[in-house]
Amino acid sequence: MVTALSAQTAADNKSANSDDGEIVRLSEFNVSTSRDYGYRASNSIAGTRTDTPIRDIPMNIQVFTKDLADDLHITNTVDLEAYNAAMTNGGADRHSDNVIQQSYNNFIFRGFRQNWALRDGIREYDPVDTQNLARVEIVKGPAAALYGLSYPGGVQQNITKTADFNKNFTELRASYGSYGEYRGTIDANLNGSVGGHKVAIRVNGANSETHDEREHSKGYIRLEAVQLGLFLTPTTKIDGFFEQGKKQLPNGLGYFTRSDPNAPDSRADIPLQITHPEIPWDWNWSNGRNFRSLDTKLYRGTITQTIGDNFSINGYVQYSSRQQIDGNGWDANGSGGADAWESGGGWITTNGVDTIQSGYHYRDWSNNMHTYGATGVYKLDVASVKNTFAFGAAVWKEKFVSRAMADSNGTLLVYPLQADIPITIPSFPPPGLHPVVEGDNAYNHENNSNDYYFLNWQTSSLDNRLKTVIGVNKTNIKLVHWKDGVATAPDNVYSADKVSPLYGVTFDVTKDISIFALRATSLFPDSTKDSFGKQFSPQEGSSWEAGVKVDMFDGKISGTISAYQIEQKGGSQNDPNAININTVKWDADTPEQRAIDFPGQSVRPLGDNIQGGKQRSRGFEADLIFQPTPNWQIVTSLAHNNHHFTESAVAATIGQTYPNHVDTQYAVLSKYTFSSGSAKGLFVGLGAHGGTKILVDYVDFGTEKGVARFQDNPWYLEAFAGYRYKVFGYNTLIQLNVKNITGADDYAGWKATGSNTVLATERYKVDAPTVYRVTVGLDF
């Protein structure tokens, strides 16, 4: 893993004695989770890329430990985001924990859109199964000086488990849920000595079958991961890492909606279940065989060399691949997935008769990526000033391909509009299925690359009370894009480079309280294209942030409170009045064709991405952990954010923000563990999160432009209880999780007003169930 900054206060890099009496030296490039105490983490690797006390880092950093994820039975990093109030994931499927992709353009971090995270300092597109994660660290605000490319809102750093050289263990877990879903996991570690060299291997695996209250919702999750570690010498360590995963979730699980035929200008959007109340909300026309799926593979090799007490170097090479298939078969166009607009069919009315019609389509997205880099860290004490210099480089290259197939004959399967009918499909694709090589959303591919070079200088002085950091990063970007499968030359070639500085200072006011200030920048190539395939300039961010870090009363209160301002220029933004590829099709269609291509729609489709202007985000956050007693932990997160566009090519968008933005959010989690008496081994906990209203969209209504529409942000409550005990000398666990105790609603469409002069501003509520899961575990 490449390193950008080094620790000010060096972590203890010697572990306990191994079985054969040899002392194993651990790498400073890996965070030590052994110092995690329940939900509290004292050190971080995401803020400096080395194992460093959080209090010494001039950044707002929030850490989610493995204990927290296990207690809440969180199996993927998307669901974990609910307990970071600075994040909003508007596209998450609240009915399922089978997440195929981080919601594209719906994930908001401090007011800014983004859709990827980091894995051990390296870019990763997809949500990660928590089974192979040691912890998740959130670095808030721009961090280009650390990672070369970063979004202005911040980065989510997922830390992979590593092979343990000091103990052998096996952890087995099995869980079963309300709707028949089950999950089994294993985490096993074995270490020893081969030819006089310390060796360790760690294996993680997960196998899940997912269900929810919706019909035809059965999906699958599989994960296999192997970590190898070898000390060639006491100062030379080699690591190997392999991981592969697969996820599948059926298409067609969403809701069908259409405008109000009696008041088409009201911007109402009426779900099928309202028009046909005999159809229950949990019924859908998914055939259970057209899966959205994701297959991933990752290979990594790392070498860490220590030279004396003051110099160390770390190098890595990694190859990874992913194939995401968003549609592969018959789809009734109700999924809302990435292929929904291409599948054809849907809720169709012909001669006054309502039917559901399915079309056939195929769409995939494939990425092949390789990256390599190295970092050197040198420590030098000059008088009473401790200095740490970090320097290095990294290279990232990616080949992206998207393919589609369509049915030239327009074959449709027709089903009656009633529940509990068999959803049968042909055994073979339609005879007119052919590759799509031209036009919007056809075959296209990209060759993208970036490299960066960095130098950072950290100091510690005044008896370790004053810590400073000065960093600079030079990043080069090149994007090459072919928009179809017949082009002989690229349609877009874009290059950019930027020098990104960072300046930060932390000062210990007392032994319990420190203050910090930070000036930071960010750079990221805008991944959003308009519907015609146009590429936009990179997003460039800059920020000021200041705050207080506390670690008081022997750890009873710890955390960060800060205020910030972030500005971004470039990138893209949404213009609700811009024409798009569907507008062109609408204008070219006859009324009869529109009834087929745009079922139930009477308004000319508008809205697309355009070149971004400038935007600004201001806010404050408080992430605190309270531990009133050794057995009682409370985690809190509060964030208030004001984000809007300050400059734009479209005057109406100035003052607007992104859909799914929330002004104020909160999250709280409390756990109590009984350590004595008859209840010894019992633990109970309660988690909650919510906030102010969620922005859904902007619409033009009559003479009013950009009218904002909102939905409630329901108060979500969950609880857990568990008991740890011994059976035949083995540590055993039984745990119950209850999700959505408050019955927080889902939302669909917009309620009809019955009048073209009254805008639809209230959404239809859909009951979301309370879900129960039981987990049993065995450790040995």
C-alpha atoms as one frame of an Amber mdcrd trajectory, in Angstrom:
protein
   0.000   0.000   0.000   1.380   3.384  -0.974   1.940   5.807   1.850   1.511
   9.582   1.719   2.242  10.726   5.255   4.026   9.131   8.175   3.237   8.868
  11.840   4.235  11.721  14.146   4.090   9.632  17.263   5.417   6.279  16.187
   3.153   3.353  16.948   4.572   0.442  18.885   5.787  -1.679  16.018   6.689
  -4.746  18.042   4.070  -7.297  18.847   3.895  -9.779  21.638   6.224 -12.774
  21.499   5.229 -15.437  19.038   4.953 -19.071  19.946   8.612 -19.807  19.221
   9.834 -16.844  21.268  10.738 -14.669  18.277   9.552 -11.074  18.373   7.629
 -10.271  15.186   8.058  -6.739  13.930   4.863  -5.352  12.407   4.773  -2.845
   9.549   4.044   0.806  10.280   2.137   0.830   6.986  -0.631  -1.291   8.549
  -3.023  -0.032  11.184  -3.057  -1.996  14.423  -6.652  -2.884  15.254  -5.486
  -4.529  18.494  -5.882  -1.105  20.108  -9.551  -0.870  19.121 -11.653  -0.995
  22.261 -15.212  -1.842  21.278 -16.374   1.073  19.124 -13.436   3.313  20.022
 -10.328   3.477  17.830  -7.339   5.517  18.917  -5.272   5.177  15.734  -5.929
   5.593  12.021  -4.141   4.823   8.780  -6.501   6.747   6.476  -5.412  10.200
   7.618  -1.674   9.705   7.166  -1.345   6.337   5.390   0.615   5.068   8.415
  -0.515   3.910  11.832  -0.924   7.251  13.627  -2.865   8.460  16.686  -6.035
  10.157  15.459  -5.480  12.997  17.877  -2.209  13.870  16.081  -3.842  14.114
  12.636  -5.160  17.584  11.604  -8.265  16.093   9.970 -11.756  15.026  10.889
 -11.592  11.215  10.893 -14.320   8.782  11.933 -13.548   5.083  12.420 -16.036
   2.215  12.311 -14.622  -0.840  14.066 -15.379  -4.462  13.279 -17.233  -4.749
  16.618 -19.680  -2.072  15.496 -20.379  -3.774  12.163 -20.800  -7.164  13.847
 -23.157  -5.855  16.537 -25.418  -4.200  13.955 -25.123  -7.204  11.609 -23.914
  -4.908   8.846 -22.613  -7.001   5.965 -21.638  -4.281   3.460 -20.072  -0.834
   3.636 -23.125   0.926   2.150 -25.306   0.084   5.158 -22.505   1.239   7.463
 -22.753   4.751   6.021 -26.019   5.407   7.876 -23.992   5.906  11.074 -21.863
   8.656   9.552 -24.109  11.718   9.534 -21.960  13.435   6.890 -23.104  10.876
   4.291 -26.408  10.381   2.490 -27.096   7.386   0.258 -30.309   8.247  -1.540
 -30.258   5.295  -3.883 -29.919   2.518  -1.320 -32.413  -0.337  -1.450 -33.845
  -0.313   2.067 -35.462  -3.711   1.536 -32.257  -5.671   0.970 -28.651  -5.838
   2.183 -27.557  -7.305  -1.157 -25.934  -4.218  -2.675 -24.660  -4.583  -6.232
 -23.107  -1.124  -6.601 -22.611   2.057  -4.594 -25.545   4.138  -5.770 -24.310
   6.149  -8.745 -24.801   9.907  -8.325 -27.033   9.354  -5.284 -24.264   9.072
  -2.697 -23.712  12.512  -1.108 -20.706  13.270   1.132 -20.693  16.706   2.769
 -23.009  17.859  -0.019 -20.930  16.530  -2.941 -21.673  13.582  -5.190 -19.364
  10.596  -5.339 -19.597   6.861  -5.961 -16.381   5.093  -4.983 -14.164   4.444
  -2.004 -10.608   3.285  -1.251  -9.370  -0.186  -0.392  -6.118   0.030   1.567
  -5.343   3.337  -0.145  -6.222   2.106  -3.660  -9.344   3.105  -5.579 -12.224
   0.621  -5.481 -15.584   1.112  -7.171 -17.891  -1.263  -5.360 -19.282  -1.830
  -1.875 -17.134  -4.224   0.128 -18.390  -7.184   2.111 -17.488  -6.486   5.732
 -16.432 -10.102   6.279 -12.934  -9.336   4.986 -12.593  -5.869   6.543 -10.796
  -5.023   9.772 -12.404  -1.576   9.971 -13.677   1.355   7.883 -12.128   4.816
   8.234 -13.769   8.007   6.987 -11.519  10.968   6.093 -13.689  14.035   5.716
 -12.900  16.791   3.247 -10.444  17.043   0.321  -7.428  14.733   0.549  -5.608
  14.866  -2.791  -2.274  15.290  -1.008  -2.863  11.843   0.500  -4.368   9.872
  -2.354  -3.690  11.770  -5.592  -7.327  11.611  -6.679 -10.083  12.345  -4.202
 -13.521  13.913  -4.037 -14.011  17.212  -2.199 -16.412  15.657   0.319 -13.946
  13.072   1.584 -12.901   9.459   1.165 -14.004   6.172   2.687 -11.006   3.968
   3.384 -11.799   0.250   3.742  -9.050  -1.571   5.644  -8.589  -5.247   4.743
  -7.877  -7.890   7.353  -4.274  -9.135   7.400  -2.630 -12.409   8.310  -1.827
 -12.576  12.033   1.654 -13.826  13.003   0.934 -14.113  16.716  -2.138 -16.282
  17.192  -4.168 -19.009  15.553  -7.947 -18.785  15.517 -11.134 -19.739  13.712
 -14.414 -17.799  13.862 -17.590 -19.332  12.435 -20.895 -17.479  12.092 -24.305
 -18.517  10.765 -27.372 -16.262  10.612 -30.977 -16.702   9.576 -33.547 -13.992
   8.854 -37.266 -13.307   8.767 -37.829 -14.094   5.095 -35.659 -17.178   4.866
 -32.369 -15.461   4.094 -29.249 -17.041   5.540 -25.540 -16.239   5.728 -22.526
 -18.249   6.754 -18.995 -16.896   7.301 -15.549 -18.126   8.304 -12.445 -16.252
   9.443  -9.494 -18.599  10.071  -5.833 -17.798  10.725  -2.832 -20.089  10.999
   0.772 -19.063  11.631   4.020 -20.891  12.143   7.587 -21.197  10.943   8.842
 -22.659   7.649  12.569 -22.955   7.087  13.197 -20.531   9.913  10.862 -17.886
   8.436   7.657 -16.715  10.100   4.629 -17.480   7.912   0.929 -16.739   8.365
  -2.166 -17.422   6.287  -5.664 -16.069   6.837  -8.797 -17.207   5.035 -12.108
 -15.365   4.978 -15.290 -16.515   3.311 -18.975 -15.663   3.153 -21.925 -17.399
   1.502 -25.376 -15.823   1.575 -28.764 -16.370   0.089 -30.746 -13.146   0.364
 -34.505 -12.687   0.499 -36.845  -9.897   1.528 -40.593  -9.340   1.739 -40.910
  -8.799  -2.018 -41.825 -11.703  -4.255 -39.066 -13.161  -6.480 -36.346 -11.388
  -4.470 -33.941 -14.310  -3.933 -30.327 -13.309  -4.521 -26.843 -14.585  -3.738
 -23.579 -13.323  -2.251 -20.270 -15.181  -2.190 -16.822 -14.103  -1.024 -13.489
 -15.917  -0.842 -10.300 -14.201   0.365  -6.805 -15.384   1.245  -4.057 -13.349
   2.940  -0.471 -14.657   3.034   2.386 -13.162   5.030   6.069 -14.100   5.083
   9.043 -12.610   6.924  12.027 -13.302   4.684  14.165 -11.611   7.325  13.248
  -9.771  10.529  13.184  -6.549   8.449  11.767  -7.824   5.136   8.112  -8.769
   4.888   6.167 -10.003   1.858   2.360 -10.089   1.679   0.088 -11.696  -0.890
  -3.651 -11.062  -1.150  -6.342 -12.670  -3.297 -10.064 -11.987  -3.148 -13.002
 -12.834  -5.367 -16.668 -12.070  -4.917 -19.991 -12.546  -6.640 -23.364 -10.917
  -6.051 -26.702 -11.461  -7.770 -30.037  -9.731  -7.234 -33.097 -10.081  -9.511
 -34.202  -7.199 -11.727 -37.765  -5.985 -11.681 -38.259  -5.491  -7.922 -39.276
  -1.825  -8.119 -42.587   0.004  -8.510 -44.417   0.966 -11.706 -45.711   4.542
 -11.790 -47.418   6.901 -14.267 -48.630  10.476 -14.336 -52.190  11.538 -13.511
 -54.147  11.368 -16.797 -56.736  13.806 -15.406 -54.136  16.402 -14.414 -50.916
  15.726 -16.392 -49.401  19.119 -15.516 -49.573  18.484 -11.756 -46.348  16.426
 -11.949 -48.044  13.586 -10.078 -46.544  10.102 -10.353 -49.029   7.427  -9.330
 -47.885   3.889  -8.424 -49.668   0.919  -9.922 -50.757  -0.226  -6.456 -52.736
   2.993  -5.979 -54.598   2.623  -9.269 -55.020  -1.104  -8.650 -55.292  -1.557
  -4.868 -55.866  -5.290  -5.329 -52.149  -5.577  -6.191 -50.070  -5.744  -2.966
 -46.902  -3.672  -2.634 -44.754  -6.767  -2.242 -45.851  -8.225  -5.599 -43.718
  -7.673  -8.704 -43.309  -9.131 -12.166 -39.670 -10.104 -11.771 -39.007 -13.506
 -13.301 -36.206 -14.237 -10.823 -33.805 -15.171 -13.642 -32.730 -11.768 -14.960
 -30.113 -10.876 -12.364 -28.203  -7.727 -11.744 -24.819  -9.203 -10.915 -21.296
  -8.241  -9.981 -18.178 -10.415 -10.259 -14.905  -9.106  -8.828 -11.327 -10.366
  -8.516  -8.335  -8.769  -6.795  -4.669  -9.833  -6.669  -2.055  -7.877  -4.732
   1.574  -8.346  -3.784   3.338  -6.108  -1.263   6.879  -5.892   0.075   7.919
  -3.872   3.103  11.574  -3.258   3.924  12.898  -1.613   7.078  16.451  -0.219
   7.014  17.677   0.695  10.458  15.404   2.537  12.858  14.684   5.587  10.684
  13.945   4.424   7.150  11.342   2.099   5.684   9.972   1.501   2.222   6.781
  -0.104   0.986   5.959  -1.190  -2.562   2.975  -2.929  -4.095   1.513  -4.126
  -7.370  -2.178  -4.922  -7.807  -4.480  -6.216 -10.511  -8.246  -6.194 -10.163
 -11.246  -6.771 -12.406 -14.977  -6.365 -12.195 -17.892  -7.241 -14.420 -21.250
  -5.727 -13.613 -24.205  -7.072 -15.581 -27.215  -4.821 -15.093 -29.558  -6.754
 -17.318 -29.445 -10.170 -18.958 -32.872 -11.387 -19.963 -36.524 -10.412 -19.822
 -37.307  -7.355 -17.715 -40.625  -5.611 -17.158 -38.793  -2.276 -16.735 -39.727
  -1.937 -13.096 -36.321  -2.389 -11.527 -34.990   1.117 -11.743 -31.606  -0.445
 -12.472 -29.024   0.833 -14.908 -30.694  -1.012 -17.801 -34.267  -0.048 -16.915
 -34.592   2.559 -19.674 -33.504   0.018 -22.299 -35.594  -3.008 -21.440 -38.856
  -2.006 -23.059 -42.262  -3.000 -21.836 -43.640  -1.879 -18.496 -47.121  -0.912
 -17.388 -49.032  -0.615 -20.658 -52.676   0.300 -21.330 -54.062  -0.897 -24.655
 -57.709  -0.322 -25.581 -58.434   0.397 -21.924 -56.832  -2.843 -20.681 -53.846
  -2.680 -18.313 -51.064  -5.224 -18.784 -47.443  -5.723 -17.780 -45.067  -6.249
 -20.689 -41.487  -7.511 -20.571 -38.751  -6.869 -23.122 -35.361  -8.506 -23.547
 -32.059  -6.714 -23.108 -28.459  -7.225 -22.131 -26.109  -4.642 -20.603 -22.760
  -5.002 -18.872 -19.931  -2.831 -17.561 -16.438  -4.275 -17.238 -13.310  -2.788
 -15.690  -9.776  -4.188 -15.729  -7.374  -2.234 -13.526  -3.755  -2.468 -12.529
  -1.816  -0.213 -10.221   1.590  -0.105  -8.603   3.542   2.253  -6.404   6.099
   2.736  -3.672   6.647   4.967  -0.666   9.660   5.746   1.446   9.481   7.120
   4.977  12.479   8.732   6.666  12.561  10.026  10.252  15.040  12.631  11.418
  15.253  14.319  14.805  16.865  17.768  14.850  17.296  19.058  18.394  13.841
  18.911  19.973  11.976  18.754  16.636  10.957  15.368  15.265  10.698  15.294
  11.475   9.138  12.709   9.212   9.541  12.815   5.439   7.389  10.695   3.136
   7.877  10.508  -0.617   6.790   8.244  -3.406   4.669   7.650  -6.479   1.767
   5.559  -7.728   0.308   4.640 -11.122  -3.256   3.594 -11.933  -4.456   2.281
 -15.309  -7.948   1.159 -16.220  -9.666  -0.329 -19.242 -13.429   0.126 -19.188
 -15.854  -1.550 -21.600 -19.635  -1.385 -21.792 -21.626  -3.693 -24.062 -25.304
  -3.974 -24.921 -27.577  -6.182 -26.969 -31.084  -5.333 -28.130 -33.981  -7.136
 -29.794 -34.511  -5.735 -33.298 -37.983  -7.306 -33.485 -39.214  -5.612 -30.318
 -40.559  -8.882 -28.914 -42.614  -8.405 -25.734 -44.101 -10.838 -23.237 -47.532
  -9.807 -21.987 -48.861 -10.608 -18.495 -52.264  -9.835 -17.010 -52.312  -7.157
 -14.328 -52.898  -9.350 -11.299 -50.856 -10.742  -8.453 -49.907 -14.343  -7.781
 -49.637 -15.318 -11.432 -46.775 -17.487 -12.727 -44.057 -15.396 -14.377 -42.949
 -17.697 -17.170 -40.346 -16.799 -19.762 -39.035 -18.534 -22.902 -36.052 -20.808
 -22.620 -34.111 -18.849 -25.242 -33.539 -15.174 -26.113 -35.638 -13.653 -28.918
 -34.307 -14.323 -32.452 -33.722 -10.627 -33.111 -31.134 -10.191 -30.357 -28.038
  -8.402 -31.697 -25.118  -6.302 -30.392 -25.650  -2.565 -30.272 -22.584  -0.848
 -31.742 -23.813   2.670 -32.515 -25.837   5.356 -30.773 -26.353   6.375 -27.171
 -25.730   3.670 -24.571 -24.223   1.385 -27.206 -20.883  -0.418 -27.065 -18.285
   1.973 -25.712 -14.945   1.729 -24.008 -12.342   3.850 -22.235  -8.645   3.687
 -21.426  -8.038   5.849 -18.364  -4.902   6.437 -16.357  -3.475   8.640 -13.666
  -0.161   8.853 -11.864   0.881  10.926  -8.882   4.042  11.917  -7.059   4.124
  13.209  -3.522   6.346  14.677  -0.855   5.214  15.317   2.719   6.928  16.770
   5.738   5.618  16.379   9.265   7.058  17.845  12.427   6.477  17.407  16.135
   7.801  19.986  18.597   7.140  21.742  21.907   7.373  18.464  23.774   5.112
  16.808  21.186   2.335  19.361  21.733   2.609  21.005  18.301   2.275  18.884
  15.155   2.448  20.305  11.641   2.128  18.836   8.182   2.983  20.255   4.777
   2.230  18.081   1.759   2.245  18.449  -1.998   1.006  16.039  -4.659   1.379
  16.269  -8.448  -1.311  14.279 -10.264  -1.628  13.625 -14.010  -4.880  12.401
 -15.589  -5.558  11.030 -19.061  -9.007   9.883 -20.236  -9.514   8.255 -23.656
 -13.096   7.438 -24.701 -14.633   5.612 -27.677 -18.405   6.107 -27.688 -19.318
   3.164 -29.929 -18.003  -0.090 -31.313 -17.323   1.108 -34.848 -15.160   4.161
 -34.175 -11.583   3.773 -35.441 -10.280   6.641 -33.326 -11.206   7.921 -29.854
 -14.110  10.344 -29.691 -12.807  12.085 -26.587  -9.241  12.473 -25.318  -8.830
  14.504 -22.172  -5.700  15.284 -20.174  -5.257  17.308 -17.011  -2.756  17.767
 -14.229  -2.756  19.559 -10.909  -0.510  20.280  -7.966  -2.472  19.735  -4.752
  -1.096  21.180  -1.500  -2.090  20.477   2.094  -1.235  22.434   5.253  -2.312
  21.342   8.699  -1.519  21.979  12.340  -2.577  20.344  15.611  -1.889  21.832
  19.034  -2.484  20.177  22.401  -4.140  22.820  24.556  -4.178  20.387  27.457
  -3.421  16.699  27.759  -7.100  16.059  27.001  -7.963  18.694  24.381  -6.295
  19.669  21.121  -7.250  22.066  18.354  -6.518  21.702  14.652  -6.746  23.650
  11.407  -6.388  22.425   7.851  -6.145  23.779   4.338  -6.577  21.022   1.741
  -7.363  20.449  -1.923  -8.825  17.704  -4.091  -8.895  16.571  -7.702 -10.988
  13.930  -9.412 -11.880  13.260 -13.071 -15.591  13.702 -13.471 -17.049  10.260
 -14.151 -20.424  11.669 -15.174 -21.155  12.111 -18.864 -24.268  13.638 -20.354
 -26.741  11.385 -22.133 -24.903  12.040 -25.418 -21.562  10.809 -23.978 -19.865
  14.187 -23.479 -16.977  14.254 -20.973 -16.621  17.092 -18.442 -13.603  18.726
 -16.823 -12.221  17.358 -13.522 -13.654  18.351 -10.177 -11.267  20.599  -8.271
 -11.944  21.232  -4.594 -10.397  23.326  -1.849 -11.301  23.622   1.815 -10.688
  25.225   5.167 -11.480  23.258   8.297 -10.889  23.823  11.991 -11.995  22.003
  15.076 -11.400  20.428  18.442 -10.332  16.885  19.306 -10.983  15.526  22.764
  -9.822  12.479  24.686 -11.025  13.238  28.199 -11.538  11.518  31.539  -9.367
   8.511  30.706 -11.139   7.928  27.402 -14.687   8.378  28.691 -15.258  11.121
  26.070 -13.390  11.142  22.761 -13.950  12.418  19.264 -13.911  15.432  16.959
 -15.994  18.583  16.526 -15.252  20.721  13.484 -16.522  23.367  11.057 -15.578
  23.600   7.391 -16.042  25.320   4.059 -15.400  23.475   0.793 -15.541  24.932
  -2.710 -15.561  23.014  -5.964 -15.249  24.088  -9.573 -15.488  22.085 -12.760
 -17.047  18.687 -13.016 -20.677  18.490 -14.008 -24.072  19.452 -12.684 -27.671
  18.715 -13.523 -29.776  21.081 -15.589 -33.441  20.089 -15.266 -34.279  22.026
 -18.452 -31.546  20.643 -20.710 -32.482  18.386 -23.580 -31.255  14.799 -23.395
 -31.227  11.719 -25.572 -34.811  10.932 -24.551 -35.913  14.446 -25.499 -34.577
  13.863 -28.996 -36.423  10.566 -29.215 -39.632  12.136 -27.849 -39.495  14.875
 -30.477 -38.924  12.354 -33.282 -41.677   9.938 -32.186 -45.238   9.960 -33.422
 -47.938   9.984 -30.712 -48.365   6.237 -31.246 -44.630   5.612 -30.805 -44.537
   7.743 -27.658 -47.215   5.558 -26.073 -44.827   2.615 -26.494 -41.484   4.304
 -25.779 -42.767   6.455 -22.891 -45.683   4.533 -21.327 -47.901   6.717 -19.147
 -45.792   9.827 -19.750 -47.374  12.992 -21.100 -44.626  15.520 -20.355 -41.654
  16.054 -22.687 -38.627  14.562 -20.874 -36.032  17.158 -19.947 -32.920  17.231
 -17.795 -29.303  16.294 -18.341 -25.807  16.877 -17.022 -23.957  19.998 -18.153
 -20.521  21.479 -17.518 -20.304  22.391 -13.850 -19.734  25.889 -12.570 -18.894
  26.421  -8.917 -20.444  25.073  -5.746 -19.889  25.613  -2.064 -20.494  23.492
   1.018 -20.452  24.784   4.587 -21.212  22.906   7.750 -20.262  21.570  11.124
 -19.981  18.048  12.487 -19.625  16.298  15.811 -18.515  12.669  16.052 -18.146
  11.670  19.694 -17.834   8.445  21.635 -18.918   8.315  25.268 -17.940   5.541
  27.649 -19.475   6.403  31.042 -18.439   3.003  32.446 -16.142   0.248  31.130
 -19.259  -1.662  30.059 -21.286   1.128  28.408 -20.482   2.683  25.007 -22.331
   5.421  23.126 -21.426   6.500  19.587 -22.907   9.737  18.244 -22.664  11.485
  14.888 -24.272  14.837  14.015 -23.813  16.816  10.792 -25.316  20.002   9.410
 -24.523  20.892   5.818 -25.463  23.755   3.500 -24.524  23.023  -0.103 -25.499
  24.938  -3.230 -24.288  26.025  -6.645 -22.796  29.513  -6.610 -22.041  29.854
 -10.336 -23.745  28.096 -13.223 -24.346  28.374 -16.957 -28.048  28.090 -16.098
 -29.130  30.885 -13.767 -32.072  28.845 -12.434 -29.698  26.288 -10.890 -27.823
  28.853  -8.784 -28.813  28.230  -5.188 -29.858  24.650  -5.914 -28.197  21.532
  -4.526 -28.165  17.849  -5.451 -31.166  15.517  -5.113 -30.897  13.351  -1.968
 -29.233  16.185  -0.051 -30.178  16.454   3.634 -29.480  19.585   5.683 -29.118
  17.893   9.077 -28.596  14.246   9.990 -27.871  12.369  13.191 -27.001   8.848
  14.274 -26.558   7.294  17.706 -25.597   3.813  18.865 -25.500   2.553  22.448
 -24.309  -0.783  23.822 -24.119  -2.201  27.327 -22.186  -5.358  28.206 -22.688
  -7.275  31.450 -19.359  -8.462  32.845 -20.363  -9.934  36.212 -23.187 -11.676
  37.994 -25.732 -14.036  36.499 -25.964 -11.892  33.327 -22.242 -12.078  32.612
 -21.696 -12.438  28.857 -24.949 -10.663  27.917 -24.870  -7.498  25.798 -27.697
  -5.296  24.505 -27.702  -2.351  22.150 -29.859   0.211  20.362 -29.126   2.231
  17.217 -31.039   5.092  15.591 -30.579   7.533  12.742 -32.652  10.175  11.009
 -32.653  13.801   9.958 -34.438  16.656   8.257 -36.311  16.281   4.971 -34.626
  14.764   1.920 -34.547  16.724  -1.331 -36.008  14.506  -4.069 -36.011  16.702
  -7.182 -36.578  20.089  -8.785 -39.449  20.572 -11.250 -40.751  23.396 -13.396
 -44.394  24.071 -12.616 -46.274  26.665 -14.617 -44.192  29.831 -14.554 -42.147
  28.647 -11.571 -38.710  27.245 -12.343 -36.832  24.723 -10.213 -39.450  24.086
  -7.528 -37.943  21.804  -4.870 -39.842  18.716  -3.717 -38.987  16.833  -0.525
 -39.820  13.661   1.351 -39.610  12.848   5.050 -36.440  11.394   6.485 -37.975
   8.732   8.751 -36.615   7.944  12.182 -35.020   4.510  11.927 -34.512   2.346
  15.014 -32.800  -1.016  15.427 -31.796  -3.146  18.391 -29.605  -6.120  19.138
 -28.936  -8.473  22.034 -26.429 -11.256  22.389 -24.947 -13.708  24.814 -21.387
 -15.041  24.877 -20.785 -18.277  26.777 -18.647 -21.392  26.666 -19.706 -24.784
  25.342 -17.210 -27.601  25.935 -14.586 -24.929  26.483 -15.264 -23.098  23.209
 -16.419 -19.477  23.005 -19.959 -19.447  21.675 -22.257 -16.603  20.597 -25.970
 -16.250  20.043 -27.306 -12.887  18.874 -30.637 -11.371  17.815 -30.902  -8.283
  15.576 -34.154  -6.434  14.990 -34.061  -3.971  12.072 -36.513  -1.124  11.441
 -38.374  -1.333  14.740 -40.149   1.944  14.004 -41.401   0.704  10.645 -39.717
   3.574   8.773 -41.576   3.902   5.472 -40.318   3.626   1.949 -41.589   6.103
  -0.651 -42.800   5.897  -4.239 -44.210   8.348  -6.781 -46.049  11.596  -6.005
 -49.629  11.843  -4.785 -52.162  13.059  -7.306 -53.663  16.483  -6.629 -56.473
  16.226  -9.190 -55.685  19.687 -10.547 -53.262  21.004 -13.146 -52.845  24.142
 -11.021 -51.775  22.261  -7.855 -48.302  20.746  -7.802 -47.851  17.222  -6.456
 -45.534  17.599  -3.449 -46.410  14.610  -1.228 -45.108  11.100  -1.827 -46.939
   7.816  -1.419 -45.773   5.864   1.625 -44.953   2.186   1.324 -44.788   0.064
   4.465 -41.342  -1.353   5.138 -41.238  -4.401   7.417 -39.456  -5.028  10.683
 -36.795  -7.680  10.055 -35.437 -10.219  12.567 -32.124 -12.060  12.279 -30.590
 -14.678  14.555 -26.848 -15.350  14.510 -24.922 -18.164  16.182 -21.138 -18.257
  16.381 -18.311 -20.498  17.478 -14.719 -19.359  18.119 -11.743 -21.657  18.664
